[in-house]
């Protein structure tokens, strides 16, 4: 009986930790749109249009205007379920556009704009 319980525990552990090879587990909490750095560089190099960015990534989490530039932000949060196995992430991918819709710059940032980007803290009103 102990052998069956040990095998069951091993199988369960492998199932839960199986996603950890890529740094994620099925129990992780994830929100937003992850944009790989390579994708940002590819779109920036190609001077992609707004339509191409939407086609490749989807619609942004937020849009704004700063210094006559249109700013698109794609927020992404990852909170790992298993401590010390993965790393929590709070980042944004930003695209800056001219008034005519020309891509001026694209880059990744760490975190939100002045507030916590941790969705659990936001849900708690913090």
N, C-alpha and C positions, 0 to 999 in steps of 0.2 A: 504494500500500500504506500509506503514511504517513497518507493521508487517511482510510482505513478504520479504522486504529488510533486516530486522533484522534477520530473519530465514536464508536467503541466506548467509548473512555475517557470521553467526554462523557456518553453514555447511562448508563454505569455510575455516574458521579458523580451524575447526576440521580436515579437509582434509590436510591442510598444516602442522599443528602441530601433526598430527596423528602419525608420525614416531618418535616423540620426546620421547615416552615411553622408547625406547631403546637408547636414546641419539642422535638420528639422525633424520633429516627431509629429505623429498624427494628433497629439494632444496640445500642440502649440496653438496660441491665439494669434491670429493674423488678420490685419485689416488693411484696406487701401490697395494700391497698385504697386507691385514691385517692378522697377525698371532696372534692368541690368546695366552696369556702367558701359559695357560694350555697345548696348543698344543706344544709349545716350550719345556716345561718340560717333556711332554710325549715322544717326540722324543729323547730328551737328555737322559732320563732314560733308554729308549729302545736301546740306542746306535745305532740309525737308520743308515742305509746305505744312500749313496747319492741318489740312486734310490728310496728308501722309502720316502725321504724328497721331491723329485720332485713329486712323486705320491701323497703325502699328501697336498703339498702346491703349487707346480708348480715350474717353473724355476725361479732362482733369478733375481733380478733387475740388479745386477752386481756381477762380480767375480774378485778376485784379489789374490795376493800372498804377504804375509808379514812374514818375519822370517821363511821361509820354511814351512809356513802353507798356505793352500788354504782357502780363505775367501769368503763366499757367503753372500750377503746382500739382504734383501727383504725390500725395502723402502715402507713406507705408510704415506700418508698425508690426513688429514681430515680438511676442513675449513667449519665451520658451517655457514649456511645462516642467522640464526636468532641469533643476539647477546644475550648473557646472558642465552641462553637456553642450548646450548651445549658447549663443550670445544674443541678448535682446537687441533689437534694432528700432530706431526711430529716425526716419530719414525722409527727405523729400527730393523729388526730381523737379527741376525748374527749367522752363523754357521761356525765353524772353523774345518778344516779337515787336517789330516796328509797327507803326500805325497802318502801314500798307500790307502787313501780314508777312513780312520777311523775317526769317529766323535770325536773330542777332546773337544769341548765346544759349547754351544748354549745359546744365551742370547738376550735381547732386549736393545736397546739404545734409547736415546732421541736425535732426530735430525740427521742431515747429517754429512758429514766429511769435516768440514771447510767452507762450503758454506750454504746458506739458503736452507732449504728443502721445503720451501713454493713454490709450483709450479707457483703461480701467480707472485711472485717476480722474479722467474727464467724466466718466459715468458716476463717480462718487461726488462730483461737484467740486473737485480740488483743482 
